Amino acid sequence: MKVVVKKHGANHSYVDDEAGGERIAGVTGLVGDGLPKPNLMNWHAEATAAYAIDNWDTLAKLTPSARMQKLKGGRYESRDAAAKKGKQIHTLAERLIAGQQVKPPDEIAGHVFACVDFLNDFDLRSVHVEAVVYSETHRHAGRLDIIADVQLPDIPEYDHIPRGEDGYSRMLGDWKSGRTGIFGDVALQLAPYRFSEFMILPDGTVTDMPEVDFVAGIWLRADGGYELRPLVCEYEQYRDFLYVKEVARIQTSLRDLVGEPIVPVKGPAYRIVKGDES
C-alpha cells in the first residue's frame, strides 16, 4: 500500500498508488458520514435564524422565492467562514511552533494569543506537525495536527499519564477554535490517528506510527484563553470508530442498491376501455 495525497483546490483526498489510484477513506469524512450529530439540527435552525436577522434589510428587497433560496444557503456561509477561520488559525499555530513571528489579523488575534500562551505554559516541543498517517489493515488515512512533548503539572490528577526521564509526556493533539469547545466525537477522530500503523514524513519516507502517552483537544478561544482537554482515546474508541466507518460505508453505498428501471421487451398486453366497449 502506497498512500498518496491528492490536492483538489483547498481540499485533498488519499489514494493507494499501488492499487491503481483506489481511493482511501479519510478519517474526518468517515466520522462525518457515519456518526449521527443531533446537535446539528439545532445548529441548522440557529444559523438560519442568525442569517435572517443579520441580513434582514437585504432579504426584504428580494422576491419571496429568491429570499427562500438565500435563507436555505445562509447557514453554509457561516460554516464556510468558520472553516476558513479555523484554517488560518491552524496555519499560524504551525508557524509559531516553527519559531516564526506572526502578525495575526484582528479577527483571530485572540486565538493566536491563546496559542502562544499554551505553547509557553506547557513548554511544548514539537515532534510531528500536520503528518499524514494511515492504516493498511483497515484502509483509512488522515492528517493529524500535532504530536509534541509537553510538560504537565506535577499533581496526582495526571499521575496516570506516563512521563519520560526528562519529565515530558508525548501528546497527540488536535487544534479546535470553535465557539463551543471540545466534543466527544473528537476522540473518535483521533483514535484512528493514534492507532494507525504508518506515518509519512515530510520527505516522503514512511515510518511506523510513533506511540504517544496521551491524546488531547486544544481549544483556542477568541477571548485569548485556552483549554487543554485530555481525551479517552484507547483501543475501545478505535473499535467504535471502525463501527462508524462501516456505517459510513453503508450510508454512502445505499444509492447503489437501487437498479435502473426495467424496460419491458413487448408492449402492454392490457388496455383501458370504456365500460360500453367491454
Rosetta silent file (secondary structure, phi, psi, omega in degrees, C-alpha in Angstrom):
SEQUENCE: MKVVVKKHGANHSYVDDEAGGERIAGVTGLVGDGLPKPNLMNWHAEATAAYAIDNWDTLAKLTPSARMQKLKGGRYESRDAAAKKGKQIHTLAERLIAGQQVKPPDEIAGHVFACVDFLNDFDLRSVHVEAVVYSETHRHAGRLDIIADVQLPDIPEYDHIPRGEDGYSRMLGDWKSGRTGIFGDVALQLAPYRFSEFMILPDGTVTDMPEVDFVAGIWLRADGGYELRPLVCEYEQYRDFLYVKEVARIQTSLRDLVGEPIVPVKGPAYRIVKGDES
SCORE:     score description
SCORE:     0.000 S_00000001
   1 L     0.000  126.955  178.007    0.000    0.000    0.000 S_00000001
   2 L  -126.591  108.571 -175.904    1.396    3.379   -1.023 S_00000001
   3 E   -84.467  130.246  177.339   -0.631    6.355    0.170 S_00000001
   4 E  -125.504  135.454  177.842   -0.549    9.485   -1.977 S_00000001
   5 E   -89.945  124.876  178.524   -2.235   12.781   -1.088 S_00000001
   6 E  -105.815  128.160  179.069   -4.198   14.297   -3.977 S_00000001
   7 E   -87.500  139.212  175.780   -4.966   18.032   -3.908 S_00000001
   8 E  -134.114   77.649 -174.560   -8.373   19.310   -5.023 S_00000001
   9 L    66.605 -122.647  178.683   -8.193   23.071   -4.621 S_00000001
  10 L   -82.000   -8.808 -177.695   -8.457   23.743   -0.894 S_00000001
  11 E  -105.609  175.710  178.377   -9.345   20.097   -0.222 S_00000001
  12 E  -152.675  163.291  176.134   -7.454   16.830   -0.518 S_00000001
  13 E  -142.446  172.799 -177.723   -8.014   13.096   -0.682 S_00000001
  14 E  -121.820  137.022  177.994   -5.961    9.929   -0.266 S_00000001
  15 E  -132.468  156.730  176.369   -5.349    7.224   -2.852 S_00000001
  16 E   -97.641  106.755 -176.354   -3.444    3.951   -2.937 S_00000001
  17 H   -66.704  -24.111 -179.545   -0.900    4.296   -5.730 S_00000001
  18 H   -85.627   -4.792  179.345   -0.223    0.550   -5.672 S_00000001
  19 H  -118.359   35.054  177.227   -3.909   -0.225   -6.259 S_00000001
  20 L    68.316   27.980  179.586   -4.367    1.844   -9.394 S_00000001
  21 L    80.891   20.072  178.110   -5.282    5.016   -7.534 S_00000001
  22 E   -60.215  134.468 -176.713   -8.034    3.418   -5.443 S_00000001
  23 E   -71.833  139.211  175.769   -9.411    5.961   -3.028 S_00000001
  24 E  -107.864  131.105 -176.129   -8.679    5.536    0.686 S_00000001
  25 E   -65.262  135.766  175.768  -11.318    6.847    3.060 S_00000001
  26 E   -85.959  143.867 -175.698  -10.331    9.904    5.090 S_00000001
  27 H   -60.321  -47.131 -177.217  -10.921    9.816    8.832 S_00000001
  28 H   -60.771  -43.164  178.739  -12.725   13.167    9.026 S_00000001
  29 H   -64.933  -38.457  179.374  -15.118   12.221    6.223 S_00000001
  30 H   -63.683  -44.017  178.992  -15.837    8.833    7.776 S_00000001
  31 H   -65.475  -39.688  178.960  -16.765   10.376   11.118 S_00000001
  32 H   -64.892  -39.156 -177.622  -18.907   12.966    9.354 S_00000001
  33 H   -82.249  -27.891 -170.974  -20.759   10.377    7.255 S_00000001
  34 H  -105.446  -10.312 -176.609  -21.075    7.643    9.863 S_00000001
  35 L  -112.644  116.438  177.771  -21.760    9.383   13.173 S_00000001
  36 L   -60.075  141.891 -179.693  -25.200   10.931   13.774 S_00000001
  37 L  -129.808   81.830 -178.036  -24.985   14.514   15.031 S_00000001
  38 L   -60.021  -28.447  179.520  -28.349   15.518   16.538 S_00000001
  39 H   -64.048  -23.034  179.496  -26.884   18.841   17.695 S_00000001
  40 H   -65.002  -27.509  178.503  -26.511   19.807   14.041 S_00000001
  41 H   -62.990  -43.517  176.669  -30.298   20.040   13.764 S_00000001
  42 H   -64.990  -39.473 -179.184  -30.277   22.847   16.328 S_00000001
  43 H   -62.866  -41.919  179.087  -27.305   24.435   14.590 S_00000001
  44 H   -56.756  -46.241 -178.358  -29.124   24.475   11.237 S_00000001
  45 H   -66.429  -45.945 -177.794  -32.060   26.323   12.804 S_00000001
  46 H   -65.899  -41.271 -179.034  -29.903   28.750   14.797 S_00000001
  47 H   -66.956  -38.649  178.410  -27.583   29.521   11.879 S_00000001
  48 H   -67.256  -42.445  178.369  -30.507   30.163    9.532 S_00000001
  49 H   -62.948  -42.368  179.161  -32.215   32.415   12.090 S_00000001
  50 H   -63.686  -40.020  178.635  -28.984   34.342   12.664 S_00000001
  51 H   -63.140  -41.209  179.762  -28.504   34.783    8.926 S_00000001
  52 H   -62.974  -44.438 -179.823  -32.042   36.143    8.596 S_00000001
  53 H   -64.920  -44.766 -176.297  -31.538   38.671   11.407 S_00000001
  54 H   -69.988  -22.095 -176.279  -28.117   39.792   10.146 S_00000001
  55 L  -121.918   29.281 -172.753  -29.359   40.212    6.561 S_00000001
  56 H   -57.286  -49.684 -176.410  -32.913   41.363    7.215 S_00000001
  57 H   -64.886  -40.964  179.397  -32.862   44.513    5.063 S_00000001
  58 H   -65.130  -43.337 -179.534  -31.193   42.768    2.123 S_00000001
  59 H   -64.898  -33.504 -177.816  -33.611   39.856    2.265 S_00000001
  60 H   -64.662  -23.558 -178.849  -36.597   42.217    2.408 S_00000001
  61 L   -82.937   -9.533 -176.188  -35.721   43.559   -1.043 S_00000001
  62 L   -91.356  160.500  172.010  -35.885   40.112   -2.658 S_00000001
  63 L   -69.375  158.363 -179.415  -38.856   38.249   -4.054 S_00000001
  64 H   -54.636  -42.114 -178.677  -40.213   35.519   -1.765 S_00000001
  65 H   -67.856  -40.405  178.226  -38.684   32.731   -3.853 S_00000001
  66 H   -67.150  -37.093  178.337  -35.274   34.442   -4.018 S_00000001
  67 H   -63.063  -41.431  179.212  -35.465   35.143   -0.285 S_00000001
  68 H   -62.286  -42.262  179.996  -36.119   31.469    0.397 S_00000001
  69 H   -62.712  -41.392  178.755  -33.097   30.442   -1.678 S_00000001
  70 H   -65.049  -40.187  179.525  -30.849   32.843    0.228 S_00000001
  71 H   -66.895  -37.829  179.246  -32.148   31.556    3.565 S_00000001
  72 H   -61.908  -34.588 -178.383  -31.626   27.939    2.513 S_00000001
  73 H   -97.596   -3.769 -174.373  -27.962   28.640    1.819 S_00000001
  74 H   -61.359  -38.333 -176.932  -27.351   31.161    4.582 S_00000001
  75 H   -64.934  -27.947 -178.769  -26.154   28.660    7.170 S_00000001
  76 H   -72.511  -25.493  177.023  -23.402   27.479    4.853 S_00000001
  77 H   -64.102  -43.670  178.886  -21.927   30.965    4.707 S_00000001
  78 H   -68.834  -36.351  177.423  -21.290   30.910    8.459 S_00000001
  79 H   -63.846  -45.937 -178.717  -19.972   27.340    8.240 S_00000001
  80 H   -66.617  -36.724  177.952  -17.573   28.212    5.443 S_00000001
  81 H   -64.896  -40.252  178.439  -16.433   31.350    7.254 S_00000001
  82 H   -65.884  -39.028  178.666  -15.726   29.307   10.392 S_00000001
  83 H   -64.805  -41.693  178.344  -13.789   26.726    8.359 S_00000001
  84 H   -63.761  -42.046  178.291  -11.682   29.455    6.751 S_00000001
  85 H   -62.694  -43.788  178.862  -11.018   30.996   10.143 S_00000001
  86 H   -61.934  -38.976  179.198  -10.008   27.627   11.585 S_00000001
  87 H   -65.805  -39.576  177.421   -7.587   27.038    8.731 S_00000001
  88 H   -62.101  -42.223  179.995   -5.965   30.436    9.307 S_00000001
  89 H   -65.136  -42.431  176.697   -5.521   29.646   12.997 S_00000001
  90 H   -56.943  -46.399 -177.034   -4.008   26.247   12.162 S_00000001
  91 H   -62.547  -44.147 -179.805   -1.542   27.867    9.771 S_00000001
  92 H   -69.768  -33.529  175.763   -0.408   30.476   12.287 S_00000001
  93 H   -62.310  -42.317  176.713   -0.110   27.826   15.004 S_00000001
  94 H   -58.846  -43.878 -178.662    2.223   25.867   12.718 S_00000001
  95 H   -66.631  -38.393  176.870    4.347   28.951   12.157 S_00000001
  96 H   -62.667  -43.534 -179.897    4.534   29.674   15.879 S_00000001
  97 H   -63.049  -32.997  179.088    5.636   26.108   16.562 S_00000001
  98 L   -78.212    0.447  177.525    8.316   26.502   13.886 S_00000001
  99 L    86.375   13.514 -178.855    9.663   29.509   15.796 S_00000001
 100 L   -89.930  153.752  173.644    8.430   32.129   13.346 S_00000001
 101 L   -84.576  143.017  179.990    6.984   35.510   14.248 S_00000001
 102 L  -131.639  153.246  174.415    3.387   36.098   13.198 S_00000001
 103 L  -125.647   94.969 -173.011    1.085   39.108   12.969 S_00000001
 104 L   -74.789  148.042  170.955   -2.466   37.786   13.191 S_00000001
 105 L   -61.596  153.923 -176.148   -5.496   39.577   11.723 S_00000001
 106 H   -55.968  -36.639 -173.763   -7.679   41.208   14.350 S_00000001
 107 H   -69.825  -16.714  177.818  -10.481   38.660   13.918 S_00000001
 108 H  -123.540   11.805 -177.188   -8.275   35.750   15.045 S_00000001
 109 H   -59.153  -41.064 -179.571   -5.820   37.598   17.294 S_00000001
 110 H   -60.860  -42.204  178.601   -7.387   36.162   20.457 S_00000001
 111 H   -62.921  -40.898 -177.489   -6.991   32.597   19.207 S_00000001
 112 H   -70.360  -40.422  175.827   -3.354   33.193   18.278 S_00000001
 113 H   -61.932  -37.418  176.677   -2.529   34.798   21.639 S_00000001
 114 H   -62.358  -40.001  179.065   -4.153   31.763   23.266 S_00000001
 115 H   -63.283  -43.291  178.812   -1.898   29.509   21.205 S_00000001
 116 H   -59.443  -45.573  179.623    1.205   31.417   22.326 S_00000001
 117 H   -62.464  -42.084  179.133    0.190   31.045   25.976 S_00000001
 118 H   -60.945  -47.708 -179.047   -0.460   27.335   25.518 S_00000001
 119 H   -59.561  -40.371 -179.037    2.933   26.737   23.883 S_00000001
 120 H   -74.328  -44.042 -175.001    4.696   28.611   26.676 S_00000001
 121 H   -63.263  -34.632 -178.074    2.688   27.227   29.595 S_00000001
 122 L  -105.488    9.171  177.543    3.319   23.605   28.613 S_00000001
 123 L    45.478   51.893 -173.178    6.798   24.207   27.185 S_00000001
 124 L   -64.917  133.225  175.639    5.724   22.398   24.029 S_00000001
 125 E  -120.905  110.396 -174.088    8.424   20.680   21.975 S_00000001
 126 E   -66.827  140.234  175.067    7.189   19.718   18.534 S_00000001
 127 E  -115.050  -51.872  176.802    7.824   16.200   17.194 S_00000001
 128 E  -139.985  137.021  178.925    5.491   15.951   14.159 S_00000001
 129 E  -127.775  132.057  177.021    3.210   18.617   12.661 S_00000001
 130 L    51.006   50.033 -178.028    0.483   18.058   10.038 S_00000001
 131 L   -95.384  139.959  175.638    1.642   14.486    9.393 S_00000001
 132 E   -84.214  129.830  178.626   -0.282   12.022    7.228 S_00000001
 133 E  -128.096  153.999 -178.336   -0.956    8.701    8.969 S_00000001
 134 E  -155.569  160.151  175.614   -2.739    5.609    7.711 S_00000001
 135 E  -112.874  122.855  176.034   -3.808    2.056    8.447 S_00000001
 136 L   -76.414  -32.669 -178.535   -3.012   -0.602    5.895 S_00000001
 137 L   -68.172  -47.683 -174.583   -5.176   -3.123    7.744 S_00000001
 138 L  -105.444    1.373  173.387   -8.360   -1.038    7.908 S_00000001
 139 L    52.523   65.754  169.709   -7.641    1.263    4.950 S_00000001
 140 E  -140.608  156.137 -177.983   -8.137    4.726    6.360 S_00000001
 141 E  -143.580  162.010  178.371   -5.917    7.792    6.283 S_00000001
 142 E  -173.241  170.386 -179.804   -5.812   11.255    7.779 S_00000001
 143 E  -117.703  111.681  179.390   -3.672   14.229    8.663 S_00000001
 144 L   -78.475  157.343 -179.286   -3.056   14.775   12.360 S_00000001
 145 L   -78.405  -53.055 -174.645   -2.420   18.266   13.736 S_00000001
 146 E  -160.312  141.736  163.441    0.481   17.712   16.093 S_00000001
 147 E  -118.232  127.179 -174.862    2.500   15.238   18.113 S_00000001
 148 E  -150.907  158.341  172.613    4.570   17.019   20.736 S_00000001
 149 E   -93.964  130.348 -178.723    6.246   16.626   24.099 S_00000001
 150 E  -130.751  155.295  179.541    4.635   18.735   26.816 S_00000001
 151 L  -101.894  107.552 -178.528    5.318   19.338   30.485 S_00000001
 152 L   -84.308  156.340  175.962    2.210   18.533   32.503 S_00000001
 153 L   -58.703  139.961 -178.094    1.557   19.827   36.028 S_00000001
 154 L   -87.597   72.329  179.775    3.158   17.577   38.624 S_00000001
 155 L  -132.617  155.828 -175.034   -0.027   16.768   40.517 S_00000001
 156 H   -55.983  -28.455 -177.077   -1.737   13.425   41.313 S_00000001
 157 H   -58.297  -25.721 -176.981   -4.547   14.100   38.835 S_00000001
 158 H  -113.555   17.047 -179.724   -2.130   13.423   35.972 S_00000001
 159 L   -64.944  -22.764 -177.785   -0.102   10.602   37.518 S_00000001
 160 L   -76.310  -12.670  179.859   -1.735    8.105   35.129 S_00000001
 161 L   -90.029  120.325 -178.369   -0.105    9.802   32.133 S_00000001
 162 L   -59.759  151.403  176.224    3.398    8.398   31.519 S_00000001
 163 L  -131.584  147.347  176.084    6.368   10.768   31.568 S_00000001
 164 L   -78.039  177.895  179.439    9.817   10.410   30.127 S_00000001
 165 L   -61.297  -26.139  179.210   13.034   10.728   32.093 S_00000001
 166 L   -85.365    0.301  178.094   13.017   14.436   31.257 S_00000001
 167 L    88.691    1.006 -178.770    9.553   14.827   32.798 S_00000001
 168 L   -96.454  152.242  176.101    7.750   15.411   29.499 S_00000001
 169 E  -115.714  142.581 -179.267    4.768   13.471   28.130 S_00000001
 170 E   -90.104  125.975 -173.317    4.188   12.829   24.444 S_00000001
 171 E  -117.387  137.689  164.158    0.831   14.156   23.267 S_00000001
 172 E   -98.176  115.023 -173.813   -1.243   13.668   20.144 S_00000001
 173 E  -120.277  157.177  179.831   -3.139   16.940   19.929 S_00000001
 174 E  -135.732  123.581  179.747   -5.842   18.485   17.785 S_00000001
 175 E   -73.655  135.725  172.617   -6.456   22.232   17.482 S_00000001
 176 E  -132.462  139.422 -176.228  -10.038   23.425   17.925 S_00000001
 177 L  -135.523   14.414  179.722  -11.147   27.038   17.594 S_00000001
 178 L   -73.992  177.265 -176.845  -14.953   26.927   17.529 S_00000001
 179 L   -77.431  -21.147 -167.444  -17.263   28.702   19.941 S_00000001
 180 L  -110.171    6.007  172.716  -18.389   25.599   21.820 S_00000001
 181 L    87.540 -152.834 -173.333  -15.212   23.779   22.794 S_00000001
 182 L  -100.655  127.604  176.412  -14.286   20.097   22.595 S_00000001
 183 L  -105.454  161.075 -176.933  -16.904   17.420   21.909 S_00000001
 184 L   -63.530  -24.932 -179.104  -16.593   13.680   22.488 S_00000001
 185 H   -67.900  -13.663  175.175  -16.587   12.886   18.781 S_00000001
 186 H   -63.043  -33.087  177.625  -13.079   14.345   18.626 S_00000001
 187 H   -63.222  -36.237  178.474  -11.941   11.153   20.385 S_00000001
 188 H   -72.880  -20.402  174.987  -13.391    9.118   17.511 S_00000001
 189 H   -80.608  -39.305 -175.168  -11.411   11.289   15.101 S_00000001
 190 H   -84.836  -24.171  178.665   -8.115   10.988   16.961 S_00000001
 191 H   -57.710  -46.971  178.050   -8.356    7.279   17.831 S_00000001
 192 H   -66.491  -24.106  172.460   -7.707    6.183   14.219 S_00000001
 193 H   -69.398  -48.355 -177.471   -4.741    8.555   14.121 S_00000001
 194 H   -60.718  -39.121 -174.953   -3.314    7.098   17.313 S_00000001
 195 L  -101.459   16.165  168.849   -3.814    3.513   16.165 S_00000001
 196 L   -64.623  160.951 -177.396   -2.721    3.992   12.574 S_00000001
 197 L   -96.196  -27.058 -172.911    0.184    1.789   11.567 S_00000001
 198 E  -136.906  155.402  175.796    2.256    4.184    9.480 S_00000001
 199 E  -129.662  141.014  176.238    3.234    7.838    9.183 S_00000001
 200 E  -101.077  117.772  179.743    4.516    9.675    6.115 S_00000001
 201 L   -76.311  163.078 -177.994    7.340   12.083    6.973 S_00000001
 202 L   -54.848  -29.931 -179.732    7.755   15.419    5.112 S_00000001
 203 L   -85.356    4.972  178.950   10.451   13.913    2.852 S_00000001
 204 L    92.866   -7.445  178.633    8.076   11.110    1.819 S_00000001
 205 L   -67.730  137.111  177.222    9.679    8.453    3.998 S_00000001
 206 E   -98.683  129.019 -179.708    7.205    6.017    5.545 S_00000001
 207 E  -132.543  165.565  176.901    7.825    5.099    9.171 S_00000001
 208 E   -64.591  145.763  176.462    5.949    3.285   11.918 S_00000001
 209 L   -63.253  124.087 -179.621    3.363    5.353   13.733 S_00000001
 210 L   -71.081  150.153  176.333    5.022    6.641   16.930 S_00000001
 211 L   -79.493  151.106  176.236    3.436    5.893   20.278 S_00000001
 212 L  -126.595  159.824 -178.615    2.031    8.701   22.399 S_00000001
 213 L   -87.994  -29.737  177.837    1.352    8.963   26.124 S_00000001
 214 E  -160.405  167.768 -177.544   -1.995   10.728   25.876 S_00000001
 215 E  -124.852  142.829 -176.195   -4.401   12.400   23.464 S_00000001
 216 E  -151.603  152.847  168.114   -5.957   15.839   23.856 S_00000001
 217 E   -98.563  139.177 -178.768   -8.032   18.538   22.215 S_00000001
 218 E  -114.270  104.919 -176.638   -6.566   22.044   22.374 S_00000001
 219 E   -93.055  112.713  176.703   -9.313   24.658   22.412 S_00000001
 220 E   -98.466  117.214 -172.775   -8.067   28.103   21.405 S_00000001
 221 L   -97.804  157.976 -179.433  -10.726   30.671   22.288 S_00000001
 222 L   -68.035  -24.923 -178.559  -11.488   34.057   20.780 S_00000001
 223 L   -82.398    5.103  178.827  -11.139   35.733   24.190 S_00000001
 224 L    92.736   -3.327  177.094   -7.459   34.747   24.369 S_00000001
 225 L   -92.793  170.466  178.002   -7.955   31.814   26.710 S_00000001
 226 E  -147.978  163.124  173.013   -7.363   28.151   26.009 S_00000001
 227 E  -138.536  130.858  171.409   -8.155   24.711   27.389 S_00000001
 228 E  -100.232  109.221 -173.288   -6.108   21.534   27.041 S_00000001
 229 E  -110.841  110.316  177.300   -8.706   18.776   27.378 S_00000001
 230 E   -64.223  146.976 -177.907   -7.455   15.161   27.672 S_00000001
 231 E  -120.956  140.337  171.346   -9.496   12.638   25.702 S_00000001
 232 L   -74.659  110.497 -170.578  -10.256    8.986   26.359 S_00000001
 233 L  -142.244   62.913 -178.089   -8.734    7.616   23.183 S_00000001
 234 L  -102.729 -171.801 -176.617   -7.885    3.951   23.705 S_00000001
 235 H   -64.134  -28.277  177.393   -8.377    0.897   21.515 S_00000001
 236 H   -59.998  -41.360  178.232  -12.027    0.732   22.589 S_00000001
 237 H   -70.027  -32.994  176.150  -12.609    4.119   20.958 S_00000001
 238 H   -65.429  -40.427  176.816  -10.739    2.950   17.874 S_00000001
 239 H   -61.375  -41.220  176.585  -13.061   -0.053   17.690 S_00000001
 240 H   -60.938  -40.520  177.201  -16.009    2.333   17.926 S_00000001
 241 H   -59.436  -40.005 -179.937  -14.517    4.320   15.058 S_00000001
 242 H   -64.360  -33.165  172.938  -14.378    1.159   12.950 S_00000001
 243 H   -64.786  -44.785  178.142  -18.114    0.690   13.574 S_00000001
 244 H   -59.717  -39.115  178.542  -18.665    4.288   12.487 S_00000001
 245 H   -59.751  -40.544  178.901  -16.562    3.560    9.406 S_00000001
 246 H   -68.169  -39.807  176.923  -18.905    0.709    8.490 S_00000001
 247 H   -62.036  -40.843  177.995  -21.981    2.895    8.966 S_00000001
 248 H   -62.126  -40.396  178.454  -20.371    5.489    6.685 S_00000001
 249 H   -61.900  -44.610  179.297  -19.744    2.794    4.079 S_00000001
 250 H   -63.628  -46.497 -176.952  -23.380    1.707    4.242 S_00000001
 251 H   -58.948  -43.701 -176.711  -24.653    5.280    4.166 S_00000001
 252 H   -80.719  -11.146 -178.856  -22.642    6.235    1.088 S_00000001
 253 H  -105.066    0.319 -177.729  -23.445    2.989   -0.757 S_00000001
 254 H   -59.468  -36.194 -179.060  -27.237    2.996   -0.323 S_00000001
 255 H   -63.619  -22.980 -179.517  -27.727    4.603   -3.732 S_00000001
 256 H   -77.758   -7.645 -179.071  -26.021    1.592   -5.301 S_00000001
 257 H   -83.881   -8.773 -178.129  -28.797   -0.684   -4.017 S_00000001
 258 L  -105.736  121.544 -178.489  -31.330    0.742   -6.471 S_00000001
 259 L   -84.050  178.521  177.086  -31.142   -0.544  -10.033 S_00000001
 260 L   -74.859  156.426  177.820  -32.132    1.055  -13.329 S_00000001
 261 L   -58.545  140.747  177.320  -35.791    0.932  -14.439 S_00000001
 262 L   -84.359  121.670 -179.391  -36.779   -2.361  -16.078 S_00000001
 263 L   -96.096  124.999 -178.680  -37.909   -1.741  -19.655 S_00000001
 264 L   -67.086  146.579  178.888  -40.437   -4.294  -20.978 S_00000001
 265 L   -73.883  -41.507 -178.777  -39.493   -6.244  -24.095 S_00000001
 266 L  -109.458  165.921  176.242  -43.045   -6.211  -25.508 S_00000001
 267 L   -70.366  170.404 -178.079  -45.798   -3.677  -25.453 S_00000001
 268 L   -65.507  141.123  177.134  -48.505   -3.845  -22.793 S_00000001
 269 L   -89.096   -7.003 -178.322  -50.962   -6.741  -23.010 S_00000001
 270 L  -113.853  151.249  175.656  -53.607   -4.734  -21.182 S_00000001
 271 L  -143.777  156.575 -179.667  -55.537   -1.702  -22.283 S_00000001
 272 L   -95.306  129.458 -179.819  -58.093    0.588  -20.729 S_00000001
 273 L  -127.011  161.543  175.423  -61.501    0.607  -22.359 S_00000001
 274 L   -74.109  158.835 -177.638  -64.781    2.338  -21.708 S_00000001
 275 H   -59.267  -36.343 -177.742  -67.481    0.422  -19.930 S_00000001
 276 H   -80.317   -1.905  177.962  -69.652    0.054  -23.049 S_00000001
 277 H   -96.654   -9.373 -175.741  -66.720   -1.439  -25.007 S_00000001
 278 L   -77.028    0.000    0.000  -66.195   -4.424  -22.722 S_00000001
